[in-house]
Structure formats: structure tokens, C-alpha cells
Amino acid sequence: MKRLMYFIMLALLAATLVACGGGQQLTCEDAIGCVEIAPGDPIRIASALVITGPNAQLGTDSQRGVEIAIEDRGEIEGHPIELQAEDDGCTAEGGQTAAQKIVSDPTIVGVIGTSCSGAGVPASAIMADNGFVMISPSNTAPVLTHPDTREEGYFRTAHNDEVQGAAMAQFAYNELGARVAAAIHDGDPYTEGLASVFRDSFEELGGEIVAFEAEDPNATNVTPVLTTIAAAGPPEFLYYPVFTVLGANLTQQARQVEGLGETDVAGADGMLSPDFLEAAGDAALGMYLSGPDLGFENQAYTDFLATYQENYGSEPVAAFHAHAYDATNILLDAIVEVAQVSDDGTMLIGRQALRDAVAATSGYTGITGTLTCDENGDCADPAIAVNEVQEVEGALDFVPIFNYVP
Amino acid sequence: MAQALRRIEIDFVDLFLWLFRTAIIILVIWGTVAKVFFGVGTEYSTAAWIDFTIAGIAQGSLYALIALGYTLVYGVLFMINFAHGEFFMSGTMTATVFVAIPLASAGYLDSNPFMSMLAIMLTAMLVSVGIALLTERVAYRPLRRAPRLVPLITAIGASFFWQYFFRGLYGSAVVPFPNIPIFSGTIEIFGLEILRTRLVVMAASIIMLVGLYFFVMRSKTGKAIRAVAEDKDVAALMGVNVDRTIAITFAVGAAMAGAAGILYGLMFGQTHFFMGFVPGIKAFTAAVLGGIGSIPGAALGGLFLGVIEAVGPPLFLEGLGIPGAHQLKDVIAFTMLVLVLIFRPQGIIGERLAEKKA
């Protein structure tokens, strides 16, 4: 009896499959598989950005860029576009969790993310193993696109920190005239990579690095590490490209450590958000933060800002909204290019073909400039600005004072 | 044959533990000697060493205040209240959002710093106590007779609940604790330049620790707490209201945590919904280090942990030639915990527990 039931169920299942598979047949000839989208079903893409926690503004801002790109696109061949938003938590564990969740859903075509390089390292490995394509709007660690360590299918529209670290070294050495510097990182690939590039560039220019330290990202009592820095130098320039919590603690306590009173302090794009200004308070006044040069002068950016204002009721809150917009458009263009559509509207997207299409991006005109992906997945048209924290109309704000193009 | 095997096995474990202990001690001595006599790594002046120590003592006093809550509750209930870090966070954030920031924008914090500090601290303590009593009533009291693992798991659940409750309430961003001008800058004592905030933190901690010690040792309520800790059933027979005494214990621990939270805000200038987690784990470590269940133990454990975290990395980690030594202070803290658990489970000054408690 049981066996009979089993048989009937199987027959029913087969019948359903046959019924659904009617019409013109598309066959998947892709090396690593395809995504099949039934007529009228949405094309699903996922994001893995940091949307909670002390660094939430960084990811929320990027996610809005993704949402606006999807809104501007409308639909592709009659299929609406749907976004599944995951959280990378700005940690390795968070990146891994988000990536596992995304790859377990075979209807997802491509991924925009992650926000943080620390999350990007495990996430890109998982994406690579499962045949996904991912484009990050704000990962900047050199390791992610280094030929030895880059994972298949990984791309980014943010600058590589080889550029950002060099920009800060140029600024410190040439603009501020600093000859003795020190750096602190928190062990995360982004912060360690950036601090290392800064160290190498600064030494290349002829400066001296007196201390290269590390501190825990959740540390509150950072006076000991600052005391070590002061004892080693004291440096004229102290660079700590970390995230909000540690960055604010370092900024506040650096002002209290003997020997660091005259030292210029600087950070990078991980702290380039109102979150950080809020957390650090007045101690942040006069510090320098590098980040992407947002002085885009094109109609696309003007339109983008208008939509942003209309949808979210504010100016962009962090630095990578435009990079996220470009990343999403590159992904959607690649989908348009490789999608096969049958008469009834069924869409078939090859995963390897999609990766190849993104990799072949060349001379793409986006908000952030003219983007061309190199063989390691770096697609950015990088331009770096160094901002000084100044008081503007009674509130702290970032004011660009130095621009750098490699 | 079987007996012989077992003996070898035991000897092997003992040997391993002995080697482990010896290896750690050799590493510490090696690092220290290399640092002090051969000047490996950065060279520090005496002033720098004093700075390390003072920063450590200030951080350690916070650990001590938070550790009290673990120790008191363990003393009476033999449970580790993992939600204690959240009592610390809840009072601090609420007082920051509803008292400190409005007072600062109204200018009161500048004109009446001491009264404002008192108001902020009282609010924090009251909120922490309220959250603690609620948690005790809802999550712990119904499980009083359950096996010991059950309230432990519940405590972890309560911890998550409060974390995300307050995240919903105040958002996930960092809320800055306002700067109080009178407490900023340095002050000279015995020829040492000390940050005023650190001095305030240390002084307040000592006052509270001593006050609590006398409260538990001398007052009638304190006697009831100790009686319940000794034996709940007999204490009840002697006319002690056990449920009330346990609630008071929670309240006292939470009040200390609330006060510690404001001192934390004063020292580090930041509060956020996740701020209770790391200090909570560290304070638990401090309580175990000092000897869980003992008030002087918690104080000593906290100070010891704070100082070793600050002085350890530049002293023996740099001496061993490890780069980025400060990042590894947690390694020192938790290695200490493992060592204590293996070799002196009763803690530095804890007493051996009676059969019934252990």
C-alpha cells in the first residue's frame, strides 16, 4: 500500500514537471549551471552589506544605491527585479553567514556586497565555490584582488587600498610635511592592508615609521597602545584606518596621552560617516579621513542625488552609494547581455557567462567614472579625497582638502 | 593490567598540565627578562610604565564593580548571571539618552556638574535595578528549583533579549556620552599627572566597593544575604524571606553595574547596545580569578585583570618579540582564566567550597 502511494506521488510529480516544461525548451549549456526564471517571476539579486551595528550607515548608504539602481532599471524582459538584503555585520562571521544564506537559495542570480573587506574574504570564497558572481561597492583591501588570493567571480567598484594608502602617505609627507609616522590596525584585512600600504608608501617617500601596532576592534582602554606609540616616537602623524568604535576610542584617548598632543591623526573610509563623528565628538575636530572623491560632476549623479533625497529624505549618509549604484548597474547590464529568453518569457541565465560578462566590462560610464574591470576584478576608476573634520554651521562635517588620482 | 593503564593515563594528564604551567611561566619570565634587561621592542620611560599601570587600574576598577554582580548572585544562587552585562548596558544607555544628553544641551552639565552626575548615576542605577528585578522575577525565580544548567541557559537568553530590546529602543549606532569639562584634563598627585576621569573612576569604585563590603558584612540585610548564601532552607526557617533577599542581591549587583556604566561613559565617551558584552565577559573572568562568591575577590580579580591587560602586552609579549602585542590582551586575560580554572579553581582568595555548594 505504502509503495503504491509512493508510486502515485512520483507519477504526479513527473506529470507536473512535464506540464510546466511545456513550450520552447531552453537548454543550459553553461559550465557551472544556470538560473531559470519562470515567466513573470522576478530576477532575484542579493545584497550583503553592513546594515546593523555601529557601522550601519556605511552599508545602509550602499544598499540605498542598490535600491535606486534597481528602481531606475524597472524590469528586464518583463521580469521585475527583486532584492534580498542580507547583513554582513562587518565581521568575518557575518560575511560567512550572509554568504551561506545567499548560496543556499539557487534562485539568486548575483550578489552586491560585501561592505567590509573582513566579511568579503570568507564571503567571496563561498560565492566562488558555488558559482555565484559578486560585486562589492566598498571592499578596498588589496588582498581581495591580489592575483594569488582573489576568488573566482569576485569584482569591486571601490578603489583598491593600494591607491588609498598611497594617497594618505602622499598627503602626510608632502602636504603636512610629516617625516615621522606611526600606524595602528585592528587585524581585519581592510585595516591591516591599508596600514601596510601606508607604511610602505610613506617609507618609499623617505619618511620613517616608528611604530606599527595592532589593537582589538572592541577595545575600550586604548591608552596602553597609544602610550607605546608615544614612547616609540612620538610620531608627527598617526594613522589608524579602523572602524567606528575603535576609531572613536583612539581619537578621544590620543588627545589625553602625553607626547601625542602635537600629532596629526588620520583615518580612512571605514570611519567616513556621521556615525563616527557622533561617537568621537569634538575630539575628531581637525583629524584627516581619506575616502573616495565624491566630487562627481555628471548628470547621472545629480539625478541620483535627487532620487536619494526623494526616497530617503536625506543626503547620502556615507561614502559608497555611488559605487553601489554602479556595481548594481554593471551586474544588471551583464544579466541583460547573457540572458536567454524563450517565447513564453522563461529566462535562462548562465552563471559562468554572467561572470565572464562582468569581467569583460570595459569603458563603462558610471557615476564614479569610466569603469574597466582588470583581470583581477578591480573595476574602479579610483580618485581619493582626503577630508578634514571641520566645524561647519555649528556641526562637525567632512571637508575635502586634498585630491589624489594615481 | 587495567589498573596499570589507568595510572599511566593519570600520570600523562598530570604531566601535560605540569608542562603547560611550566611553559607559560617560562614564557612570561623569558619575555619579561628580554624586555627589562635586553630592551627588546620599544623602549619605555618610567612615566610610560606608570601610564600603563594607571590606565590598567582605571579599567580594572570598572571590571571590579561589574564583577560584584556576578559574585553576589553566584554567592546566593550558584548561577552565573550572563545577563549582568545587559544590566550594565541598560542603565547606562537610558541615563545617557534621557538624562545626560538633555542636561548637556541645557548647559546644566557645565554649571552644576556634581548634581548632574548624581542625577545621571541615580537614573542609571535605578534603571539597572529595575531591569534586574524584572529579569529575576520573570526569568529566574520560576526556575529556582530547576537543575543548574537551566537558569544558566535562561540567563544567556535574557542577555540576548535585553540587547536587542535596547537596540530596538535606542538604535544600533553609538550614542556618545557628553563630555563634562570639570572632569577633563589632568591633575597632579604625588608628582604624577593623572587624567581626572581616571581619578574619578578609581575613587568612586573604591567608595562603592568598601560601602558594599560593609553593607554585606555589617547590615541586617547583608546578614540575610550571607545566611541565604549559606543555606536557603535553614535561612527560611530562621525567618529570612528568601525570595526577597535574592531579589535584593540582584538589585545591589545591578546598582553597582549601573554606576559602573556611567563611569564607563565618563571614561570612554561612548555607549551602544552591545557595550555590555565584552565588559561582562571580562568581569566574569575577574570574578572567577578573584574567587567567585567573594567580594574582596571580585575587587582584586578586577584590578588584577585590568592591570595585566594593560601591562602584559608591552612587558612580556613585546619581550617575546610578538608584533602588534596590544591586540593580544584578550589572549592574556583568557589564558589567565584557563590557568586559574586548572590550577586554583577556587580563585586567588576564594575559599574551598563546601560539598553542597560546589
Chai-1 contact restraints between the chains, C-beta under 6 A:
chainA,res_idxA,chainB,res_idxB,connection_type,confidence,min_distance_angstrom,max_distance_angstrom,comment,restraint_id
A,T52,B,S172,contact,1.0,0.0,6.0,A-B,restraint_1
A,G53,B,S172,contact,1.0,0.0,6.0,A-B,restraint_2
A,P54,B,V174,contact,1.0,0.0,6.0,A-B,restraint_3
A,P54,B,H272,contact,1.0,0.0,6.0,A-B,restraint_4
A,A56,B,S172,contact,1.0,0.0,6.0,A-B,restraint_5
A,G187,B,Q327,contact,1.0,0.0,6.0,A-B,restraint_6
A,E213,B,G324,contact,1.0,0.0,6.0,A-B,restraint_7
A,A214,B,G324,contact,1.0,0.0,6.0,A-B,restraint_8
A,A214,B,Q327,contact,1.0,0.0,6.0,A-B,restraint_9
A,E215,B,H326,contact,1.0,0.0,6.0,A-B,restraint_10
A,E215,B,Q327,contact,1.0,0.0,6.0,A-B,restraint_11
A,D216,B,Q327,contact,1.0,0.0,6.0,A-B,restraint_12
A,N218,B,V278,contact,1.0,0.0,6.0,A-B,restraint_13
A,T220,B,F268,contact,1.0,0.0,6.0,A-B,restraint_14
A,N221,B,A55,contact,1.0,0.0,6.0,A-B,restraint_15
A,N221,B,Q59,contact,1.0,0.0,6.0,A-B,restraint_16
A,T223,B,A55,contact,1.0,0.0,6.0,A-B,restraint_17
A,P224,B,F52,contact,1.0,0.0,6.0,A-B,restraint_18
A,P224,B,A55,contact,1.0,0.0,6.0,A-B,restraint_19
A,P224,B,A310,contact,1.0,0.0,6.0,A-B,restraint_20
A,P224,B,H326,contact,1.0,0.0,6.0,A-B,restraint_21
A,V225,B,H326,contact,1.0,0.0,6.0,A-B,restraint_22
A,T227,B,A48,contact,1.0,0.0,6.0,A-B,restraint_23
A,T227,B,D51,contact,1.0,0.0,6.0,A-B,restraint_24
A,T228,B,T42,contact,1.0,0.0,6.0,A-B,restraint_25
A,T228,B,P314,contact,1.0,0.0,6.0,A-B,restraint_26
A,A231,B,T42,contact,1.0,0.0,6.0,A-B,restraint_27
A,A231,B,Y44,contact,1.0,0.0,6.0,A-B,restraint_28
A,A231,B,A48,contact,1.0,0.0,6.0,A-B,restraint_29
A,A232,B,T42,contact,1.0,0.0,6.0,A-B,restraint_30
A,A248,B,Q270,contact,1.0,0.0,6.0,A-B,restraint_31
A,Q252,B,G269,contact,1.0,0.0,6.0,A-B,restraint_32
A,Q256,B,L195,contact,1.0,0.0,6.0,A-B,restraint_33
A,D275,B,A173,contact,1.0,0.0,6.0,A-B,restraint_34
A,E278,B,P176,contact,1.0,0.0,6.0,A-B,restraint_35
A,A279,B,V174,contact,1.0,0.0,6.0,A-B,restraint_36
A,A279,B,P176,contact,1.0,0.0,6.0,A-B,restraint_37
A,A279,B,Q270,contact,1.0,0.0,6.0,A-B,restraint_38
A,G281,B,P176,contact,1.0,0.0,6.0,A-B,restraint_39
